[in-house]
Amino acid sequence: MTTLLLGFLFGTFLQYARLNRFDTIVGMALLRDLSVAKTMAFAIGLGMLLMQTEIQMGWASDHVKPLILVGVVGGGVLFGMGMAILGYCPGTLAISLGQGSLDALVGILGGLAGALSFAVVFPLLSPLLGPDLGSISLKGSLSAPTFWMTLVLLGGGLMGVALALHRVDPRGWSWLYAAVGLALLNVVLDLPAIAGHPMGASTAFPWLAMTLTGMGAPNYWHKIAEPGAWEFHFLIGAFLAGLVFSLIQKEFRFRAVPDLWREYHGNSSSRRFFWAFVGGILLLFGARMAGGCTSGHIISGGMQLADSSLLFALVVFLSFLTTGRLFHRQGRVG
């Protein structure tokens, strides 16, 4: 029940600022809507200050993802491509499905296929994803005074960047409320009495795919079984948030083709579903290669100043913007 409630809060923050919508996410890829960049920058900046203080006080622990170089870089490229084409990330798929987005459902099916494919080939692919440079972060490579000075400068700088971007794209302040909510949610989740780890979403996909099919490598199941079950229930909570608030606001409706997709690619639902499925495969295969996604790697890992997460964020951002330009702008109809 606690995990469902936390997932519900996650979904509430994102849907309130419309950060789960295809038009918002692809709008970021096309540099037409900066809400995603503003939210992530402010959430990571505030979250790193709060989380590192929490850890310093002994209330929580670091959970730094290992820097498995080929996996992080290659997975980041695929993840960025998938997010630009699909228009959702693993966590926002569940919220948008709750609001009636049929392309999100197709994206989930593609994500399950991509995650299951990774689980099947894991024994063959795993040795190729290295080298494993370990769970390293800026915290471990700097002296304590230098680290805290760097932390304050980075955290304050990221929040400053978010506010500067708001001057360029002033769409109201819902993104800021969402950013503060995500930062506080991660801090609460890291408390051992609550969850004992920051948030995540992508591990739910191989967990569900392997549970439904019985396929996949046993050693990979052992790796993802516990976090996958937790993230699945977390995403159920996010789905319920999308459903409940869309019904309350009388915005629930089944829709296959988002407005921004229609502007660039036309009205064909079959075309939209085809690319949503392909995007879902790329998104989740990439997430599993890299060991995380937007919430679990970029936001949570960024708050911990993990080298793997910072590299993943850079690669995803470049791949996302490049794919957005090539796939959407150059394929524009009319």
C-alpha positions, 0 to 999 in steps of 0.5 A: 500500500505504501508503494502504491501511495508513493507511485500515486504521488509520483504520478500526481506531480507529473500529470499536474505539470503535464510532464507525462504528455507526448506533446510535452516530451516531444516538444522538448525534443523539438525545443518547442517546450522546455518544461521537461528540462526546467523540471529535471534541472530544478529537481536534481539541483534541489534533490542533490542538496537535500539527499546528500544532507540526508545521507550526511546525517546518517538517515539514508545511504548512497545507491550509486549505479555502477559505470558500465561504460558500453552499457551506459553509453549504448543504452543512453543512445537507444533510450534517447532515440526511443524517448524521442520517437515514443514520446514517453519514458517508462514512468510516464507511460503508466500515467498516460495510459491512466488518462486513456492514451492508447499509444502509451499502451502500445508503447508499454507492449513495445517496452515489454518486448524490448525488456524481454529481449534484453532478459533473453540475451543477457548472458551473451550481451552482459560481457560486452557491456563493460568495462565496469568502472565501479560505483563511482561518484563525485563524492568519492573523488573529492575531499569533503570540503571540496565536495560540499562546495561543489555540491552547493555550486552544482545544486544552485547552478542547476536551479538557476538554469531552470529559472533562466529557462523559465524566462525563455519559456514562461508557461506558468509555474506548475513545472516548479511544483512538480520539481519540488515534489519529485525532489522531496519524493526521492528524499523520502524514498531513500529513507530505510523506513519507507523504501531504502532507495530512490525511485525507479521505473524501468525494472518493472518492465523485465519483471512483468515480461518475465513473470508473464512469459517465464522466459529470460535468463535466470541470473537476470531474474535474480538481479531484477526480481526484488526491485522489479516487483517494487517498481511495478507496484510503484507504476500501478500507483502512477497509473491510478493517479493518471486515471483518478485525476483525468476523471476528476478533471473530466479530461479522460478520453481514449486517444490514439494520435497525440496532437503534436504527432498529428502535426508532424506525421498525420492522422494515421493511428496505425502509423502512430502505433507502429512507431510507438511500438518501435520506440518502446522497444528501443526505450526499454532495451536501452534502459536495461543496457544502461541499468536505469531510466529517466527517474532511476538513473538521471534524476535519482542518480543525478541527485547522488552525483553518480558518474554513470548517471551524469554520463547517461544523462548527457548521452540521452540528451544528445540522442534525444535532441538529435532523434527529435530533429531527424525523426520529427522535423525532417519527416513533417507532413504538409 
